[in-house]
Amino acid sequence: MYFGLVFGAGFVLGTLRVTLAAPRPGERVAELVEAPIMLLVTIVAAGWIVRRLALPRGLQRLGMGLVGLGLLLGAELAVVLLIRGVTLGQYVASRDPVSGAVYLALLGAFAFVPLLVGRR
């Protein structure tokens, strides 16, 4: 559920970013504008799932984040390697250093936000 909600929102926002936002201010600015929105989506999705499933703090929430991260990275790699047809090295080299670092931080947040949201 966690992966699906955040990936779905990211897919929609990414499509809008590439088609509408990136051509004007540039890819870096568009990605940096998208980042806080995705962080908010991550926090809201994690909080909703934690409350809905009444997940206690600890290993279940960490598992939720880590499994979600694994699925997210798998989906990202599938898009990069299969659909875009570039190697992993080419993809990493093509990333903007600033927005790429923010993206890595968002991946870390995605993994650990379930531990931090909601009540006991």
Summary of the structure (lengths in Angstrom):
residues: 120
radius of gyration: 15.0
end to end distance: 19.9
largest distance: 44.6
contacts: 332
relative contact order: 0.17
helix: 82%
strand: 0%
